[in-house]
Amino acid sequence: MKPNRSTPLGRALVAPFVALLAATWLPWLGGCAQPARTVAVEQLPQDHLFLATREAATAATEADRLLEMSEPMRLYAERVLRDPGVWRDRRQALIDALYFKHGLQLAYDAEATRTAAEAFEARAGNCLSLVLMTAAFAKHLQLPVAYQQVLIDDEFSRAGDLFFVTGHVNVMLGRHGAPPKGDDAQWLTIDFLPQSELRGQRTVALDDRTLVAMFLNNRSAEALSRGQLTIAYWYARTALQRDPHFAAAANTLGVIYQRAGHLEAAERALRFVIEREPKSASAWANLARLLRARGRPEEADAAAARLAALEPHPPFHFFELGRAALREGDPARARDLLQRELRLQPQQHEVHFWLAQAYAALGDVPAASRHLGFAAENSPTRQSRAIYAGKLERLRSVMQQ
């Protein structure tokens, strides 16, 4: 394995850092000149609104233990990874354990963001979880570690009326005893996306504190999707405490405050994001919704106009139109609308699933089977993959009759 080559684990492992939108979302790439900032990060926490000592302590403890090795991990490292043999270095042994079937046999599962030890125990995780597990092993083996955010197109998912945008991170390993990051020839990238999806993509270096903030922000979003506002608050608040420049956590706080009815605090958090990332479509979407709820329609319209300039069609726009067309008995129109959504979200499993239904209604069973297969392949959790796989099996049995 040559240095500086991406090593995929398998199918689209993309759920490293989550975000929330007007039904909730939160990316964080901004740009251009910015006006003077009026909201300081110290103004965002409102601990008196979410008094919960246990939840606060849990978030802080998890932040400190992300890379902690469990005893089973240490035993595995010493038995399999520590002495890889004369022809391989420790990095290659770790790659083999991650990638090959005789190794850890990892599965992609975005249902929850896990610590390194949790990902090892489950033998599953999203990209961020698997990066943490890889980094924990590497540090145990005294290998230098560096992290990167990969600038791929955002992917969206939903949980009830919450929308999430997902980015991607990977991890780089240096040789044992190598100098600090700088000489690319000494570093090897481990990625959990197929190489074809990464070719030509730019990356941004991440420091440890941002990676920790990403983990906490994911935990917050997951708690929010379960309606656990107090838990969500303390994770997002701790994320911002660990990295005050991580605007995604402030956007999450804005959504949490809005859901809890603290509209002034929500607006302050969203304006904090916009001052730092004026091109954050998620923050503008959330702000437009908030201003309308606060009875300020002119400001809401202005925010909506900024959002429309950044993103003419919101996530799942054509998807919802396609589903409506299918319900109205127009599968041909549904197919066309869902294909438009698929051009925006080529790996979105829900879109593939509904497109399969449109093709089935049109009598194109092979196309329906193909898109059901794509739905299963791109599904973010093991449970949904099993559901799609069952539907695909039943459809194929019909095709063989």
Phi and psi in degrees as a GROMACS rama.xvg file:
@    title "Ramachandran Plot"
@    xaxis  label "Phi"
@    yaxis  label "Psi"
@TYPE xy
-79.6788  148.327  LYS-2
-61.7142  156.968  PRO-3
64.0819  26.0851  ASN-4
-111.988  134.718  ARG-5
-71.6443  136.302  SER-6
-115.649  107.147  THR-7
-78.3133  148.194  PRO-8
-87.5713  -31.9312  LEU-9
166.594  -134.934  GLY-10
-70.6119  175.178  ARG-11
-51.4704  94.859  ALA-12
-93.801  81.4608  LEU-13
-125.57  91.9082  VAL-14
-159.548  43.1733  ALA-15
-71.5914  -47.5305  PRO-16
-137.506  131.037  PHE-17
-98.366  165.542  VAL-18
-149.758  162.745  ALA-19
-126.75  151.923  LEU-20
-131.622  -177.5  LEU-21
-51.5383  -21.3568  ALA-22
-112.469  3.99078  ALA-23
118.928  129.997  THR-24
-167.329  168.983  TRP-25
-163.553  80.5424  LEU-26
-78.0401  -174.637  PRO-27
-152.513  29.4085  TRP-28
-96.5496  118.079  LEU-29
-113.853  -152.662  GLY-30
166.91  174.282  GLY-31
68.9442  177.055  CYS-32
-66.7418  145.422  ALA-33
-123.355  144.028  GLN-34
-71.1193  172.144  PRO-35
-58.9468  140.028  ALA-36
-84.9297  135.878  ARG-37
-110.613  -11.9112  THR-38
-116.525  122.858  VAL-39
-95.3588  153.513  ALA-40
-62.3068  -28.6155  VAL-41
-66.5397  -18.9125  GLU-42
-81.924  -11.1955  GLN-43
-80.5653  -44.8405  LEU-44
-64.2606  137.659  PRO-45
-132.375  68.9278  GLN-46
-61.239  -29.8581  ASP-47
-65.9308  -16.9973  HIS-48
-84.4411  -15.9222  LEU-49
-136.715  60.4866  PHE-50
-68.2243  113.88  LEU-51
-165.212  94.6448  ALA-52
-63.2351  -40.8624  THR-53
-64.3997  -45.6167  ARG-54
-63.8682  -39.5714  GLU-55
-63.1993  -43.919  ALA-56
-65.8847  -37.3688  ALA-57
-62.6051  -45.7756  THR-58
-62.0044  -44.0928  ALA-59
-65.3795  -40.9247  ALA-60
-64.2459  -44.9791  THR-61
-63.3382  -37.2357  GLU-62
-61.3748  -35.2626  ALA-63
-80.3277  -16.6081  ASP-64
-116.761  18.9136  ARG-65
-56.1307  -42.0962  LEU-66
-102.872  13.189  LEU-67
-67.4216  132.102  GLU-68
-84.8484  129.724  MET-69
-77.5129  165.986  SER-70
-62.3559  -42.0682  GLU-71
-60.3976  -34.0315  PRO-72
-65.8281  -44.2881  MET-73
-62.9025  -41.0749  ARG-74
-63.2844  -42.1022  LEU-75
-64.0258  -43.0815  TYR-76
-62.1533  -43.1883  ALA-77
-71.4342  -35.2788  GLU-78
-78.6272  -36.5958  ARG-79
-111.595  -34.6475  VAL-80
-105.508  -27.5185  LEU-81
-64.133  -42.9605  ARG-82
-122.036  84.5734  ASP-83
-76.1414  -4.16413  PRO-84
101.658  169.29  GLY-85
-69.2859  -27.4758  VAL-86
-91.8058  -5.5039  TRP-87
-132.474  149.914  ARG-88
-93.6749  176.759  ASP-89
-65.0305  -30.4614  ARG-90
-62.2088  -42.3793  ARG-91
-65.5775  -37.9424  GLN-92
-63.2807  -39.7942  ALA-93
-67.2039  -41.8549  LEU-94
-60.6822  -44.6242  ILE-95
-60.0907  -40.1836  ASP-96
-65.3055  -35.7369  ALA-97
-76.3487  -35.8968  LEU-98
-100.196  -40.5711  TYR-99
-89.4983  154.638  PHE-100
-64.7737  -26.8833  LYS-101
-79.5818  -2.7333  HIS-102
-91.4924  -131.704  GLY-103
-75.4012  -18.6347  LEU-104
55.2137  56.627  GLN-105
-74.7111  150.653  LEU-106
-124.085  147.103  ALA-107
-80.4487  130.523  TYR-108
-152.249  111.438  ASP-109
-95.3596  12.7237  ALA-110
-63.5234  -33.7316  GLU-111
-149.925  146.832  ALA-112
-85.4243  125.311  THR-113
-110.722  152.334  ARG-114
-70.2097  173.801  THR-115
-58.1688  -46.8894  ALA-116
-67.184  -38.5788  ALA-117
-65.8497  -39.8757  GLU-118
-64.8124  -40.3238  ALA-119
-63.9672  -44.7538  PHE-120
-63.417  -41.1269  GLU-121
-80.6712  -16.2995  ALA-122
55.1995  38.0515  ARG-123
-163.039  159.398  ALA-124
170.557  170.938  GLY-125
-83.0328  -176.715  ASN-126
-60.2302  -42.5062  CYS-127
-63.8261  -43.116  LEU-128
-60.4245  -43.5937  SER-129
-70.7406  -33.1373  LEU-130
-63.905  -43.5198  VAL-131
-61.995  -44.1286  LEU-132
-63.1571  -44.1331  MET-133
-60.7879  -44.0585  THR-134
-64.9367  -38.0752  ALA-135
-62.1557  -45.1996  ALA-136
-62.0785  -44.8377  PHE-137
-61.5766  -44.8089  ALA-138
-64.3308  -37.5359  LYS-139
-62.0259  -33.879  HIS-140
-88.4121  7.36369  LEU-141
63.0397  37.7507  GLN-142
-98.2936  136.21  LEU-143
-63.0097  142.546  PRO-144
-129.164  139.044  VAL-145
-139.499  152.404  ALA-146
-118.777  151.69  TYR-147
-137.818  141.983  GLN-148
-91.9756  128.917  GLN-149
-97.2984  126.336  VAL-150
-87.2261  69.5496  LEU-151
-94.927  168.082  ILE-152
-61.9645  140.026  ASP-153
-63.6769  147.584  ASP-154
-117.86  146.917  GLU-155
-115.857  150.165  PHE-156
-144.861  172.061  SER-157
-136.652  151.788  ARG-158
-142.946  102.456  ALA-159
63.6561  -125.854  GLY-160
-97.3377  15.1877  ASP-161
-98.1331  136.166  LEU-162
-110.945  139.377  PHE-163
-121.511  141.516  PHE-164
-113.496  137.562  VAL-165
-119.181  134.99  THR-166
-108.655  -159.641  GLY-167
-147.776  138.426  HIS-168
-129.966  158.155  VAL-169
-140.317  178.895  ASN-170
-129.454  144.141  VAL-171
-117.358  138.822  MET-172
-117.301  131.706  LEU-173
-94.9087  165.389  GLY-174
-67.7193  153.065  ARG-175
-58.5  124.085  HIS-176
80.9545  6.40441  GLY-177
-72.764  156.737  ALA-178
-67.3417  167.12  PRO-179
-56.1997  162.692  PRO-180
-50.0968  136.071  LYS-181
165.261  -44.0281  GLY-182
-95.0371  100.916  ASP-183
-59.1007  -27.1406  ASP-184
-66.7299  -16.6224  ALA-185
-94.197  1.01292  GLN-186
-121.624  145.983  TRP-187
-126.747  131.455  LEU-188
-93.4743  128.722  THR-189
-108.223  121.388  ILE-190
-129.283  151.126  ASP-191
-110.152  26.6045  PHE-192
-118.653  151.837  LEU-193
-59.8571  143.969  PRO-194
-54.5203  -36.9091  GLN-195
-62.3914  -29.2222  SER-196
-83.0326  -11.5815  GLU-197
-104.27  -13.456  LEU-198
-59.5506  124.634  ARG-199
83.1459  -1.13587  GLY-200
-78.9253  142.981  GLN-201
-85.3123  157.286  ARG-202
-130.416  156.848  THR-203
-128.14  131.003  VAL-204
-65.4206  140.713  ALA-205
-116.436  139.209  LEU-206
-93.9902  172.303  ASP-207
-60.1667  -40.1144  ASP-208
-67.2757  -33.6662  ARG-209
-70.2229  -38.2174  THR-210
-62.1458  -41.7646  LEU-211
-62.2958  -42.8001  VAL-212
-63.3896  -37.8225  ALA-213
-61.0365  -45.1657  MET-214
-59.3159  -49.4366  PHE-215
-63.2868  -37.9687  LEU-216
-66.0182  -38.4499  ASN-217
-61.2727  -46.3944  ASN-218
-58.5258  -41.1389  ARG-219
-61.7972  -46.9586  SER-220
-62.2483  -38.3802  ALA-221
-66.5614  -40.3615  GLU-222
-66.0493  -39.2794  ALA-223
-61.6821  -39.8632  LEU-224
-66.301  -21.8874  SER-225
-91.2229  0.568327  ARG-226
80.0418  14.5136  GLY-227
-94.4336  81.6793  GLN-228
-67.2637  -39.0336  LEU-229
-65.1601  -45.1329  THR-230
-62.8796  -44.0438  ILE-231
-59.7067  -41.7676  ALA-232
-58.9586  -49.0483  TYR-233
-69.4273  -30.8551  TRP-234
-68.1595  -46.4434  TYR-235
-65.8504  -41.11  ALA-236
-63.1344  -41.8401  ARG-237
-67.8994  -35.6127  THR-238
-59.6492  -44.6383  ALA-239
-69.6675  -31.2351  LEU-240
-67.7328  -40.5048  GLN-241
-71.5177  -33.9195  ARG-242
-141.41  92.6911  ASP-243
-62.8036  -13.2128  PRO-244
-93.6256  -1.15643  HIS-245
-85.4664  90.6056  PHE-246
-65.253  -25.5054  ALA-247
-58.1639  -36.3807  ALA-248
-67.7689  -35.0817  ALA-249
-66.4059  -37.4674  ALA-250
-64.4754  -41.4108  ASN-251
-61.3729  -43.2697  THR-252
-57.763  -41.9752  LEU-253
-58.3983  -42.4062  GLY-254
-66.1835  -41.9099  VAL-255
-62.3751  -47.7576  ILE-256
-59.0067  -43.6726  TYR-257
-62.2359  -42.9615  GLN-258
-66.2252  -30.1372  ARG-259
-85.781  -2.0795  ALA-260
87.1588  10.7672  GLY-261
-97.9108  77.3565  HIS-262
-71.8833  -33.8591  LEU-263
-65.4745  -44.1392  GLU-264
-64.5351  -36.5039  ALA-265
-63.8164  -44.8609  ALA-266
-63.3956  -41.2026  GLU-267
-59.8314  -42.5063  ARG-268
-65.8174  -41.868  ALA-269
-69.1501  -36.6976  LEU-270
-69.6791  -29.9402  ARG-271
-58.765  -44.8663  PHE-272
-63.8961  -48.2308  VAL-273
-65.3274  -35.482  ILE-274
-63.0632  -30.7785  GLU-275
-95.8264  -28.0615  ARG-276
-136.16  77.2344  GLU-277
-62.9133  -12.0564  PRO-278
-102.548  18.123  LYS-279
-78.8923  101.691  SER-280
-61.8683  -35.0824  ALA-281
-62.0974  -45.9236  SER-282
-65.1133  -40.4005  ALA-283
-65.4872  -39.0571  TRP-284
-63.6491  -45.5603  ALA-285
-65.8579  -38.8284  ASN-286
-66.973  -41.8019  LEU-287
-59.2616  -44.0538  ALA-288
-64.4805  -41.4721  ARG-289
-65.8615  -45.7114  LEU-290
-62.756  -36.0415  LEU-291
-65.8293  -39.0676  ARG-292
-67.3801  -26.1574  ALA-293
-89.2689  6.22082  ARG-294
73.3833  35.0531  GLY-295
-123.977  72.0846  ARG-296
-63.5149  -34.9799  PRO-297
-66.6856  -43.7586  GLU-298
-66.2277  -37.298  GLU-299
-63.1481  -41.6879  ALA-300
-63.6461  -39.0114  ASP-301
-64.7962  -41.9472  ALA-302
-64.9255  -40.3862  ALA-303
-64.0644  -35.2243  ALA-304
-66.9284  -40.101  ALA-305
-62.9396  -40.345  ARG-306
-63.4553  -43.8636  LEU-307
-62.6229  -34.6561  ALA-308
-68.2921  -34.486  ALA-309
-79.6307  -36.7756  LEU-310
-146.959  93.9617  GLU-311
-58.7986  -34.7632  PRO-312
-122.874  122.674  HIS-313
-67.6447  162.491  PRO-314
-55.5715  137.729  PRO-315
70.2465  16.3234  PHE-316
-60.6267  -56.1399  HIS-317
-72.1642  -26.512  PHE-318
-60.6807  -48.6251  PHE-319
-66.0698  -38.5764  GLU-320
-63.8888  -38.5677  LEU-321
-65.9549  -42.2744  GLY-322
-63.3018  -39.0253  ARG-323
-64.0344  -40.6686  ALA-324
-64.0146  -37.1344  ALA-325
-66.835  -40.5884  LEU-326
-65.1701  -30.4958  ARG-327
-84.0077  2.85299  GLU-328
81.3821  27.3627  GLY-329
-121.794  75.524  ASP-330
-65.8212  -28.9077  PRO-331
-65.4249  -44.9259  ALA-332
-66.3393  -39.6054  ARG-333
-58.9474  -44.7261  ALA-334
-57.3191  -47.29  ARG-335
-64.3617  -41.6051  ASP-336
-68.1493  -41.7576  LEU-337
-67.2918  -32.8576  LEU-338
-66.5352  -34.3746  GLN-339
-64.437  -41.6634  ARG-340
-64.9961  -35.8117  GLU-341
-66.8498  -29.5789  LEU-342
-67.2189  -28.7068  ARG-343
-84.7124  -33.9149  LEU-344
-131.654  75.6314  GLN-345
-64.2758  -17.5347  PRO-346
-113.4  14.9022  GLN-347
-77.3142  114.094  GLN-348
-64.8187  -36.4408  HIS-349
-62.1453  -39.4008  GLU-350
-64.9023  -44.6676  VAL-351
-60.4498  -40.1521  HIS-352
-63.611  -46.3966  PHE-353
-72.3106  -30.5534  TRP-354
-66.4083  -36.0777  LEU-355
-59.9413  -40.7413  ALA-356
-66.6644  -38.2234  GLN-357
-63.5807  -44.3958  ALA-358
-64.6766  -38.3561  TYR-359
-62.8138  -41.0186  ALA-360
-65.7945  -27.1168  ALA-361
-85.7633  -3.19382  LEU-362
84.9183  8.11813  GLY-363
-94.1498  80.1457  ASP-364
-66.3106  -40.6962  VAL-365
-58.5061  -41.6946  PRO-366
-66.6955  -39.0358  ALA-367
-61.2946  -43.1539  ALA-368
-63.0056  -41.7348  SER-369
-61.3208  -45.3622  ARG-370
-74.5188  -28.7406  HIS-371
-63.9695  -38.9954  LEU-372
-62.3663  -41.7345  GLY-373
-64.5871  -37.8497  PHE-374
-61.4145  -44.7972  ALA-375
-65.3212  -42.4104  ALA-376
-64.0113  -36.288  GLU-377
-98.7528  4.34715  ASN-378
-65.114  139.246  SER-379
-83.0569  -12.7739  PRO-380
-130.996  156.087  THR-381
-64.7492  -34.1851  ARG-382
-64.7582  -47.1473  GLN-383
-69.1477  -32.1669  SER-384
-62.5995  -40.3481  ARG-385
-65.5202  -38.6746  ALA-386
-63.7644  -48.4052  ILE-387
-62.874  -40.3689  TYR-388
-62.4119  -38.9226  ALA-389
-64.1814  -42.7434  GLY-390
-63.8751  -39.1493  LYS-391
-65.8021  -40.5553  LEU-392
-62.5736  -42.0326  GLU-393
-65.4731  -39.8668  ARG-394
-66.3676  -40.2365  LEU-395
-67.3789  -33.4217  ARG-396
-66.7028  -33.6059  SER-397
-66.9097  -39.8932  VAL-398
-63.532  -29.6277  MET-399
-84.8198  -9.00263  GLN-400
